[in-house]
Structure formats: C-alpha cells, structure tokens
C-alpha cells in the first residue's frame, strides 16, 4: 500500500530514539540512586559530601535534559525513584547543615518525587537520633525527634489518591518511626539520669 513503508519507517525511527533514551535514563537513574545512597551513608559518618552532592545535581540536570523530548519517560518508576533518593540526600544535608528544608523548586524536583523523598528523610533523622543517643547526646537526639515530627505533621496534611502520589504508606511508616524513637529517647534519658546518680 502506498505510504505504508514510509509511515512504519517514521514510527520505527521515533521508537528507536525513545528506546535509546530509555536505556540512557535507566543507567543514569541507577547511578544517581547509588551515589545518593552513598552520600547519605557518608553524612551519617560525619564525612563531607558537598562535592558529591554538586556532582549529583549535575547528573540530575543531564538526565532532565536527556528526557526533555520524552517526558513520558521522566515519569517512569526508575527516574522517579532516583529523584526521590536524590531529594532525600539533598534535604538531609540541608537539615544537618542549617536545619532548613529546601523547596521542590530549589531542588528542581517534581512534586511527587520530592514528597516521597521528604517522607524518607524521617527515617534518616531517626538513624541520626539513635547515633546521638549512643553517644549520650540527649539534647541533640531530641532535636532530631522534633525535626522528624515537623516533617510528619507537614506530610500528614496531604491526602491524595495513590494514582497521584502513593504517600499513605510512608505516612504510616513515619508515624511508627516517630513513636519508636520517642520511646527510645525517653528510655535513653532515664538511663543517663540513673548513670549520673550512680556516678
């Protein structure tokens, strides 16, 4: 039939390009996730990560640029998960640095990835609080608990269908982590008080 071959060739060319972009996006997303996780671990060890975070932001911008003509791929799970992990690392750094929460606009992250990454910061703050408790730093651990509660209160006000953002599960997990941390902090303070009396 007249025009069929040309039409199929046009479709093939477009899909070949999309497939190539998809492969690039999968690889870049995997690398962003890996490096963001490593940056989070380094922060907990008290290591400097600013250069690594800058490099991650460059990778983020490169991936966004790659996806510019294929926005349907930008909403694929692997990209969203990478940006979620990056958000978590960038917010955690900011909280540790000056206690400020950067906005999605500042981070150039879409609303869904930002919100899910923000929710995950609660778990990292709990980890920091536990480390501080082990070191006998009750006041600093209390600050971490307070930060966890602030984030939780902010995200609890958001109710959307899971088709828009699947936040409900993270809200439930966050509530459990806060209750657990509050109990552990209370016990830690009592044990510290007993130790001081014995001393």
HELIX and SHEET records of a PDB file:
HELIX    1   1 UNK A    4  UNK A   44  1                                  41    
HELIX    2   2 UNK A   50  UNK A   66  1                                  17    
HELIX    3   3 UNK A   71  UNK A   74  1                                   4    
HELIX    4   4 UNK A   77  UNK A   98  1                                  22    
HELIX    5   5 UNK A  104  UNK A  107  1                                   4    
HELIX    6   6 UNK A  111  UNK A  134  1                                  24    
HELIX    7   7 UNK A  138  UNK A  156  1                                  19    
HELIX    8   8 UNK A  168  UNK A  198  1                                  31    
END                                                                             
